[in-house]
Amino acid sequence: MLFAKNSTTLPALSDSTSVADISVIKGDNPLIWPLLSLLQTSNKSWKVHHLASELQNKGLMQDLDEDQQKALFKRNFLLMNALFELQAMLLPQHWLQVKAMEIQIFRIIPRNLDSSLREDDALREYYLNWINYDTCPNIIQEMLESFWNRYEDYIGTNPNLMHKGQALAVFELDMNATDREVRRQWRKLALKWHPDRPDGNAAQFRKVCEAWQALREKY
């Protein structure tokens, strides 16, 4: 069962991959941003497989394994990972409910926010840990690179035109910026300018994505 209610029924970790190995993976899950578009522009509650179908229709997802059962699991892992990342990014202004069959952004934060978050602690911990994807780090990195390339084509970015200094200027950082500062500023600006946010701007969002693509290879 892919979406178990407690950690004891989730799939086992891969014996061939260590936590240290996974630490070399850089970059955000690019599915965060098209998911934000789908959720932000719709008032309905989504099911995870409907989100997957929409992303596939946009050319942003592909089969991830020859074995269809494994492909389904990996697709759902990527989606749930992106959703839990986005949930944290939207707080405290908005609440993203992350249930496999009920996924929706709410403007009103639950009164019992701590309790709502605790309900999903096991799932959140599981899906935010890349070691549970059950493959080696370089394969995960290649997969994310492939997704980023498709997403760049989808939104029309051109990361090859920007060097490190220009990219840091877009992020309002200097040459001494740390990896943590770059990542924090990337998420802040991408969320601010995402075109489906209330004050978003498509051109600024593309520019921030280009800067991130230039910088994430260097940090």
C-alpha positions as CSV (number, residue, x, y, z in Angstrom):
1,M,0.0,0.0,0.0
2,L,1.6,3.3,-1.1
3,F,0.0,5.7,1.3
4,A,0.1,3.9,4.7
5,K,-1.0,5.7,7.8
6,N,2.1,4.8,9.8
7,S,5.7,4.3,9.1
8,T,5.7,0.5,9.9
9,T,3.8,-0.3,6.7
10,L,5.9,1.9,4.4
11,P,8.3,0.2,1.9
12,A,11.7,-0.8,3.3
13,L,14.8,1.2,2.7
14,S,17.3,0.2,0.0
15,D,20.2,-1.8,1.5
16,S,22.6,-0.4,-1.2
17,T,22.1,3.3,-0.4
18,S,23.3,5.2,2.7
19,V,22.1,8.5,4.2
20,A,25.6,9.9,3.5
21,D,25.2,9.0,-0.2
22,I,21.9,10.8,-0.4
23,S,23.4,14.0,1.0
24,V,25.2,14.7,-2.3
25,I,21.9,15.3,-4.0
26,K,21.4,19.0,-4.7
27,G,18.4,21.1,-5.8
28,D,14.7,21.2,-5.2
29,N,12.2,18.8,-6.6
30,P,11.1,20.7,-9.7
31,L,7.5,19.3,-9.4
32,I,7.0,21.8,-6.6
33,W,6.3,24.6,-9.0
34,P,3.9,23.0,-11.5
35,L,2.1,21.5,-8.5
36,L,1.7,25.0,-7.0
37,S,0.2,26.2,-10.3
38,L,-2.3,23.3,-10.4
39,L,-3.3,23.8,-6.7
40,Q,-3.3,27.6,-6.7
41,T,-5.6,28.0,-9.8
42,S,-8.2,25.5,-8.6
43,N,-10.5,25.5,-5.6
44,K,-11.2,21.8,-5.8
45,S,-9.6,19.0,-3.8
46,W,-7.2,16.9,-5.9
47,K,-6.3,13.2,-5.7
48,V,-2.6,12.4,-6.1
49,H,-3.1,10.3,-9.3
50,H,-5.1,13.2,-10.9
51,L,-2.2,15.5,-10.2
52,A,0.1,12.9,-11.8
53,S,-2.1,12.8,-14.9
54,E,-2.1,16.5,-15.2
55,L,1.7,16.7,-15.0
56,Q,2.0,13.9,-17.5
57,N,-0.3,15.7,-19.9
58,K,2.0,18.8,-19.6
59,G,5.0,16.6,-20.5
60,L,6.5,17.1,-17.0
61,M,6.5,13.5,-15.9
62,Q,7.5,10.2,-17.5
63,D,7.8,6.5,-16.6
64,L,10.5,6.1,-14.0
65,D,10.9,2.3,-14.1
66,E,10.3,-0.6,-16.5
67,D,8.4,-2.3,-13.8
68,Q,5.0,-0.6,-13.7
69,Q,4.5,-1.2,-10.0
70,K,7.8,0.4,-9.2
71,A,7.1,3.2,-11.7
72,L,3.9,4.0,-9.9
73,F,5.6,4.0,-6.5
74,K,8.4,6.3,-7.7
75,R,5.9,8.7,-9.4
76,N,3.9,8.9,-6.1
77,F,7.1,9.4,-4.1
78,L,8.1,12.4,-6.2
79,L,4.7,13.9,-5.9
80,M,4.4,13.4,-2.2
81,N,8.0,14.7,-1.7
82,A,7.1,17.9,-3.6
83,L,3.8,18.3,-1.8
84,F,5.4,18.1,1.7
85,E,8.1,20.5,0.6
86,L,5.5,22.9,-0.7
87,Q,3.4,22.6,2.5
88,A,6.4,23.8,4.6
89,M,7.1,26.7,2.1
90,L,3.5,28.0,2.2
91,L,3.2,28.1,6.0
92,P,2.3,30.3,7.8
93,Q,0.3,32.2,5.2
94,H,-1.5,29.2,3.7
95,W,-2.3,25.6,4.6
96,L,-1.6,22.8,2.1
97,Q,-3.5,19.7,3.1
98,V,-1.5,16.7,2.0
99,K,-3.7,13.6,1.9
100,A,-3.4,11.1,-1.0
101,M,-7.0,11.6,-1.9
102,E,-7.6,15.2,-0.6
103,I,-4.9,17.7,-1.7
104,Q,-5.8,21.3,-1.5
105,I,-4.5,24.8,-0.5
106,F,-6.5,26.6,2.1
107,R,-6.3,30.3,2.9
108,I,-7.2,29.7,6.5
109,I,-4.7,27.9,8.7
110,P,-6.2,25.2,10.9
111,R,-6.8,26.2,14.5
112,N,-5.0,23.0,15.6
113,L,-2.1,23.4,13.2
114,D,0.3,21.5,15.4
115,S,-2.1,18.6,15.7
116,S,-2.7,18.7,11.9
117,L,1.0,18.5,11.2
118,R,1.6,15.7,13.7
119,E,-1.1,13.6,12.0
120,D,1.2,13.3,9.0
121,D,4.6,13.2,10.7
122,A,5.4,9.7,9.7
123,L,4.5,10.2,6.0
124,R,6.2,13.6,5.9
125,E,9.5,12.1,7.3
126,Y,9.3,9.2,4.9
127,Y,8.7,11.2,1.7
128,L,11.2,13.9,2.5
129,N,14.0,11.4,2.9
130,W,15.4,10.6,-0.6
131,I,16.9,7.3,0.7
132,N,13.3,5.9,0.5
133,Y,13.2,6.4,-3.2
134,D,15.1,3.1,-3.4
135,T,17.8,4.0,-5.9
136,C,21.3,5.4,-6.0
137,P,22.0,9.2,-5.6
138,N,23.3,9.7,-9.2
139,I,20.1,8.2,-10.6
140,I,18.0,10.6,-8.5
141,Q,20.2,13.5,-9.6
142,E,19.8,12.6,-13.2
143,M,16.1,12.3,-12.8
144,L,15.8,15.7,-11.2
145,E,18.0,17.2,-14.0
146,S,15.7,15.7,-16.6
147,F,12.6,17.1,-14.8
148,W,14.3,20.5,-14.6
149,N,15.1,20.5,-18.3
150,R,11.5,19.7,-19.1
151,Y,10.2,22.4,-16.7
152,E,12.6,25.0,-18.2
153,D,11.2,24.2,-21.7
154,Y,7.7,24.4,-20.3
155,I,8.1,27.9,-18.7
156,G,10.6,29.2,-21.4
157,T,13.8,29.8,-19.3
158,N,17.3,30.0,-20.7
159,P,19.8,29.2,-17.9
160,N,22.8,29.3,-20.2
161,L,22.8,33.1,-20.5
162,M,23.5,33.8,-16.8
163,H,26.9,33.5,-15.0
164,K,27.4,33.1,-11.3
165,G,27.7,36.9,-10.5
166,Q,24.5,37.7,-12.4
167,A,22.6,34.9,-10.7
168,L,23.7,36.0,-7.3
169,A,22.6,39.6,-8.1
170,V,19.2,38.2,-9.0
171,F,19.1,36.6,-5.6
172,E,20.4,39.8,-4.0
173,L,23.4,38.0,-2.6
174,D,27.2,38.6,-2.8
175,M,29.9,36.2,-3.9
176,N,30.4,35.0,-0.3
177,A,26.9,33.6,-0.1
178,T,26.7,30.1,1.4
179,D,24.8,27.1,0.1
180,R,22.1,27.6,2.7
181,E,21.7,31.3,1.9
182,V,21.3,30.6,-1.8
183,R,18.8,27.8,-1.2
184,R,16.8,30.0,1.2
185,Q,16.7,32.9,-1.2
186,W,15.8,30.7,-4.1
187,R,12.7,29.4,-2.3
188,K,11.7,32.8,-1.0
189,L,11.9,34.5,-4.4
190,A,10.4,31.6,-6.4
191,L,7.4,31.5,-4.1
192,K,7.1,35.3,-4.2
193,W,7.2,35.5,-8.0
194,H,5.4,32.3,-9.0
195,P,2.9,33.5,-11.6
196,D,0.0,31.8,-9.9
197,R,0.6,33.6,-6.6
198,P,-1.5,36.7,-5.9
199,D,1.4,39.1,-6.6
200,G,3.3,36.8,-8.9
201,N,5.1,37.8,-12.1
202,A,5.9,35.2,-14.8
203,A,8.9,37.1,-16.2
204,Q,10.5,37.5,-12.7
205,F,9.8,33.9,-11.9
206,R,11.6,32.8,-15.1
207,K,14.5,35.0,-14.2
208,V,14.7,33.5,-10.7
209,C,14.6,30.0,-12.1
210,E,17.4,30.8,-14.5
211,A,19.5,32.1,-11.6
212,W,18.8,29.0,-9.6
213,Q,19.8,26.7,-12.5
214,A,23.0,28.6,-12.8
215,L,23.8,28.5,-9.1
216,R,22.7,25.1,-8.0
217,E,25.6,23.6,-10.1
218,K,28.1,25.6,-8.2
219,Y,27.0,25.1,-4.6
